[in-house]
Amino acid sequence: MIRAQQINKHFGELHVLRGVDIDVAKGEVVAIVGPSGAGKTSLLHILGTLSAADPTPTSELRIAGLNLHGLSDKALAAFRNTKIGFIFQFHQLLPEFTALENVCIPAFIARRTKLDAETKAKELLDYLGLKERYHHKPNELSGGEQQRVAVARALINNPELILADEPSGNLDTGSAQKLHELFFELRDQFGQTFVIVTHNTELAAMADRTLSMQDGRIVS
């Protein structure tokens, strides 16, 4: 699903990623751990095409068999919208929209019809236990409910890859545990691949594989 080789990233003089290699199989759940500043989020953003790696002759990034280096911004945006789902620590829901509307946004960007988008969004919200929350805005939802809406939004276009950055970092223990279990239910039911940056040791222990980062490198 993911093949990344010799990924480097500079921010000015700061060398954030130092020749990172990572391979992730389809249907695998991989946790990335390490101290703050190790480069975990920078790596996740590059894997998700939100940021570009430094251009070097030896670098490569392939997702679902497609070489992403050299694609135009428009092509990358289209790929990202249909192939990758994102879940962040701070759910990034738009406060003026309802749960249903927030979930539908990536589908509308993909030019799906309103009926198609809303039907799929309701299926996902029902699956996630939010059937009674379609028309609630984010400030009317609990933290755990908001994050489940964000999960539904990530899934609306049936992406093959889910990237999550500290997805349970803003949740209480009970809500975090339910979210962690949900990731594995989704993988088992829909076959998605998950790459999760986390400081949560319980979530990391549940993953199929854990990668540890330090000083811009994968060390184990």
N, C-alpha and C positions, 0 to 999 in steps of 0.2 A: 504493500500500500504506500509506504514512504521509503524513499531511498535518498538520503542526503549525504553528500561527501564534501569534506574540506570546506565547511561553512565557516567563514570569517565575517566579523562585523566590527567596524570601528565607529565610534561616535567622536569625531574630532581626533584627539590624541589617545582617547581611551579605547583600548583593544578589548571588546566585550566578549566576543566569541573567537576561539583560537583553534581553527581546523577541526570543527566538530563533525564526526561521522555518526549517522544514526540510520538504522533500518527497522521498520515496523511492519509486521505481517498483517494481512487483512484479518479483521476480527480480533486482533490482539488489543488488550488493555495495558498500556504502558504508563507508569508513573515516573515523573522526573522530579527528583528531590535535590536539595542542596541549600546552602545558606543564602541569605539575601545578597544580591549582587553577583551571584555565580553565573548569571547569563540565561537563566531558565526562561524567563518571559521573552527575552530577545529572541531566543531560539524558537519559541512557540509562535511568535509573530512572523518569523521568516517561514516556518513550516506552513503557516496559514496565509502566506502571501500578503500579509498586512505591512510587511517591511521587506526590503531586499537585502540579501547578503552582499558583501563586497564582491565585485566582479573579479574573479581570478581564473586562470586557465584550467585549474584542477577542480574547481567547485562544480557541484551538480545538485539539482533538486528535482526529483521525480515523485509525483503523487498519482496514484492510480494509473501508472504507466506513462504519464505525460511528462515530458521535459519542460519545466516551467521557465527555465532561463531563456531570456530573449523575447518572451511574450509581451505584447503591448499591455498598457494599463487596462484598456477596455477588455481584452481577452482574459487577463487575470481576474478582473472584477466578475466577469461572467462565470469563470471557473469557480471562483470562491463562493459565489452565490448558490451554485447548484451542487457542488461537490464537498463543501466544508461547512460544518456547523460550529459556532463559537458559543462557549459558556464562560462568563467572567465572574469574578468574585462579587463585583457590584453589578447586578443583573442588567444594567443599562436599558431598562424598560423606559419607554417614552411616557412621561407622567400624564399627558393630556389624552392618551388613548386607553381604551379598555384592554383587558387581558386578551380578548379575542382579536382586537385590532392589532395589538403588538405582535401576536403570533403570526398574523397574516402578512406583515410587512415584507419579509423576504420573498414570499410567494408573489406578491404584487410586483416586486422588483423583477422577478423572473417572468412577468407578464402572464401569470395564470389568471383565470377569470375569478371574479369575486365569489361566485358560487363554489367553484372548485377549491379556492383558498379557504373559505369559511367552513366548508364541509370537512376538509382535512384538519383544520385548526381545532374544530370541535371534537373530532375523533381523538386528537392528541390530548386535549385538555381533559376529556372524559377519561382517557387511559391514565392520566396523571392525577386523577382524583379532584379535578377542578370544574366539574360539570356545573356547579352552582355559582361559578365565579366568572362566567363569560363576560359579563357587562360591568365588572368591578374594575376600577382604575387601580394602579399600583399602590397608592396610599391607603387603599381600602383592603389590602392583602397583607398577610403576615410575611415575614422574611422568607420562610420556607415556601409559601405559596408563590411569592414573587420569583424565586429561583426556579420553581417548577414551570412557571410561565416562560421563563427564559430558556429552559430545556425544550419546551414545546416549540418555541421560535427557532431554536437550533435545528430541530428535526423536520420542520415544515416542508422543506424541499427534498426530503429523503437523501441527505448527504451520506457519502460513504465514510467520511472521516469527521470525527468530533474532536475539537481541541478545547480543553478546559483549563483556565488559569485560576487557581485557588478557588474552585467552585463552591466549596463549603466554608471558606474562610470567614464569612460574615454571618454564619448560621450558628444556632445553639446546637448542643451535642445531639439531641434527638433528631432535629431536622437534618443535620449533617449525615447522620447514620442512614436515614431514609434516602437521602440523595445518593449516597455511595452505593447503596443496594440497587437503586434505580439504574445506575449506569450499567451494572452487570446484567440486569433484567433486559435492558435495551439491547445490549450486545448479543445476548442469547436469543432474543426474539427477532431482531432486525439485522443482525450481523455487522453492525457498525464497528469501526476501529476507533479506539479512544487513546488520545495522548493527554495526560493530565499532569499539570504542574501543581504540586501541593506541598505544604508543610505538615499535612495531617498524616501521622505515622500509621494510623489504622487504615486509611484509604490506600496508602502506598503498599501496605502489607497485603491488601486484597488483590492488587494488580497481578497480571500474569508475569510482569517483569518490572523491575525498578532500576532506573538509571540515576546515578548520582553525579551531580555537576559541582565543579569547584574551579574558580578562577577562569571561567570561560571554556572549560574542557569537561568532557565526560570522563570521570575517573574510575567508575566501576558500574 
